[in-house]
Amino acid sequence: MTVVPDYTFADAPEADIVVVGAQSGRSPPYLDYLRRMTARGRLMLSVCTGVSKFAQAGILDGKLATTHWAYCSQLAALAPRAQIEPDALYVRTGRLYTSAGVTAGMDMALAMVEEDWGKTVSLAVAQELVMYLCRPGGQSQFSRHLQAEARDDRFGQLELWMLEHLDKNLSVEQLAAQANLSVRHFASPGR
């Protein structure tokens, strides 16, 4: 199968919405296209690490942005004059939207549906997609939970329990009891 575009970036018609993903190009004509669309006030969206294309085009300067938590420091290096929000699922600065990861891109899209069409329509879309209308918290909670879940041992389970019970007594004695260990064994450096 051959895919042939109708336009190059140099002669592409204006778009109302430009969506940039992680695999988007980085050629000078592509970056010029992003700059042109931004200058003309188009709605600009990035999903996950696609925001790096906005950074390379210089359109993040002075703006709030986010990306996947594992790439925030790289984005900060690419866009030193941007304000990087490492815990947000998505952020909006004017007509520029950036999201943390692929599923956070879905959260962002749902928020945009609510903005344009209202809460009733966005709730119907969320129900159809079987997703939260608005997920609670930021991306750090998900990354810590996933790291704890990846550990297949007693302490990974304990870490998950701790994350879910931050309002409880988390003394060494309580943690040892939760892990079914004596305090001495729990605190032992040789475990």
C-alpha positions as CSV (number, residue, x, y, z in Angstrom):
1,M,0.0,0.0,0.0
2,T,1.2,3.5,-0.8
3,V,0.2,6.5,1.1
4,V,0.6,9.8,-0.8
5,P,-0.2,13.1,0.9
6,D,-2.3,15.8,-0.9
7,Y,-0.1,18.6,0.4
8,T,3.4,19.3,1.7
9,F,3.7,21.3,4.9
10,A,4.7,24.3,2.8
11,D,1.4,24.4,0.9
12,A,-1.0,22.7,3.4
13,P,-4.3,24.5,4.0
14,E,-4.9,26.0,7.4
15,A,-6.2,23.6,10.0
16,D,-8.7,24.5,12.8
17,I,-7.1,21.9,15.1
18,V,-3.5,20.6,14.9
19,V,-2.8,17.4,16.9
20,V,0.8,16.4,17.4
21,G,1.7,12.9,18.6
22,A,5.0,11.3,19.7
23,Q,5.9,10.1,16.2
24,S,5.3,13.4,14.5
25,G,8.0,14.8,12.2
26,R,10.7,17.3,13.1
27,S,11.7,18.6,9.7
28,P,12.1,22.4,9.3
29,P,8.9,22.6,7.1
30,Y,6.9,20.8,9.7
31,L,8.1,23.0,12.5
32,D,7.4,26.1,10.3
33,Y,3.9,24.8,9.8
34,L,3.4,24.5,13.6
35,R,4.6,28.0,14.1
36,R,2.3,29.3,11.3
37,M,-0.8,27.6,12.8
38,T,0.1,28.9,16.3
39,A,0.5,32.4,15.0
40,R,-2.9,32.2,13.3
41,G,-4.5,31.3,16.6
42,R,-5.3,27.7,15.7
43,L,-6.1,25.1,18.4
44,M,-2.8,23.2,19.1
45,L,-2.8,19.9,20.9
46,S,-0.1,17.5,21.9
47,V,-0.4,14.0,23.2
48,C,2.4,12.6,25.5
49,T,5.9,13.4,24.1
50,G,4.5,15.0,21.0
51,V,4.9,18.3,23.0
52,S,8.6,18.1,22.1
53,K,7.7,19.2,18.6
54,F,6.1,22.4,20.1
55,A,9.4,22.9,22.0
56,Q,11.5,22.4,18.9
57,A,9.2,24.9,17.1
58,G,9.7,27.4,20.0
59,I,6.1,27.8,20.7
60,L,6.2,26.8,24.4
61,D,8.2,29.9,25.5
62,G,6.4,31.5,28.5
63,K,3.7,28.8,28.5
64,L,2.6,26.1,30.9
65,A,3.0,22.6,29.5
66,T,3.2,18.9,30.5
67,T,4.2,15.6,29.2
68,H,4.6,12.0,30.4
69,W,6.2,12.1,33.9
70,A,9.3,10.2,32.7
71,Y,10.1,12.9,30.1
72,C,9.5,16.1,32.0
73,S,13.2,16.8,32.6
74,Q,13.9,16.3,28.8
75,L,11.1,18.7,28.0
76,A,12.4,21.3,30.4
77,A,15.8,21.1,28.7
78,L,14.2,21.5,25.2
79,A,12.0,24.4,26.4
80,P,13.9,26.2,29.2
81,R,11.5,29.2,29.0
82,A,8.4,27.1,29.5
83,Q,6.9,26.2,32.8
84,I,6.7,22.4,32.9
85,E,4.0,20.9,35.2
86,P,5.2,17.3,35.9
87,D,2.1,16.2,37.8
88,A,-0.7,17.4,35.6
89,L,-2.7,15.0,33.4
90,Y,-3.1,17.8,30.9
91,V,-2.8,21.6,30.9
92,R,-4.2,24.4,28.8
93,T,-2.5,27.7,28.0
94,G,-4.8,29.7,25.8
95,R,-5.3,27.7,22.6
96,L,-2.4,25.3,23.4
97,Y,-3.2,22.0,25.1
98,T,-0.6,19.4,26.3
99,S,-1.2,16.0,27.9
100,A,0.9,13.7,30.0
101,G,0.4,10.4,28.2
102,V,-1.9,8.6,25.8
103,T,-4.8,8.1,28.2
104,A,-4.2,11.6,29.6
105,G,-4.8,12.7,26.0
106,M,-8.3,11.1,26.3
107,D,-8.8,13.1,29.5
108,M,-7.8,16.2,27.6
109,A,-10.1,15.5,24.7
110,L,-13.0,14.9,27.1
111,A,-12.4,18.2,28.8
112,M,-12.5,19.9,25.3
113,V,-15.8,18.2,24.5
114,E,-17.2,19.6,27.8
115,E,-15.9,23.0,27.0
116,D,-17.5,23.0,23.5
117,W,-20.6,20.9,24.1
118,G,-21.3,21.0,27.8
119,K,-21.2,18.6,30.7
120,T,-24.2,16.5,29.5
121,V,-22.5,15.6,26.2
122,S,-19.1,15.0,27.8
123,L,-20.7,12.8,30.5
124,A,-22.4,10.7,27.7
125,V,-19.1,10.4,25.9
126,A,-17.3,9.3,29.1
127,Q,-20.0,6.7,29.7
128,E,-19.7,5.4,26.2
129,L,-15.9,5.1,26.6
130,V,-16.2,3.7,30.1
131,M,-13.9,6.3,31.6
132,Y,-14.0,8.9,34.3
133,L,-15.4,12.3,33.3
134,C,-12.5,13.7,35.3
135,R,-9.9,11.4,36.8
136,P,-8.9,12.4,40.3
137,G,-5.3,13.5,41.1
138,G,-2.3,14.0,38.9
139,Q,0.1,11.6,37.1
140,S,2.4,11.1,40.1
141,Q,-0.2,8.9,41.8
142,F,-0.4,6.6,38.9
143,S,3.4,6.3,38.4
144,R,4.0,5.4,42.1
145,H,1.1,2.9,42.1
146,L,2.5,1.3,39.0
147,Q,6.0,1.1,40.4
148,A,4.7,-0.6,43.5
149,E,2.5,-3.0,41.6
150,A,5.6,-4.0,39.5
151,R,7.3,-5.2,42.6
152,D,6.3,-8.8,43.2
153,D,7.3,-9.0,46.8
154,R,6.0,-8.3,50.3
155,F,7.3,-4.7,50.2
156,G,5.6,-3.9,46.9
157,Q,2.3,-4.9,48.5
158,L,3.2,-2.9,51.6
159,E,4.0,0.2,49.4
160,L,0.6,-0.1,47.7
161,W,-1.1,-0.4,51.0
162,M,0.7,2.7,52.3
163,L,-0.3,4.7,49.2
164,E,-3.9,3.8,49.8
165,H,-3.8,4.5,53.6
166,L,-1.8,7.8,53.9
167,D,-4.4,9.0,56.4
168,K,-3.5,6.1,58.8
169,N,-0.7,5.5,61.3
170,L,2.3,4.6,59.2
171,S,4.7,4.0,62.1
172,V,7.4,1.3,61.8
173,E,5.3,-0.9,64.2
174,Q,2.2,-0.6,62.0
175,L,4.1,-1.2,58.8
176,A,5.8,-4.3,60.3
177,A,2.4,-5.6,61.4
178,Q,1.0,-5.0,57.9
179,A,3.9,-6.8,56.3
180,N,3.5,-9.7,58.9
181,L,7.0,-9.2,60.2
182,S,8.4,-8.4,63.6
183,V,9.6,-4.9,64.1
184,R,13.2,-6.2,64.4
185,H,13.0,-8.2,61.2
186,F,11.2,-5.4,59.3
187,A,13.9,-2.9,60.2
188,S,16.8,-5.4,59.6
189,P,19.3,-4.1,57.0
190,G,19.9,-7.6,55.8
191,R,16.4,-8.4,54.6
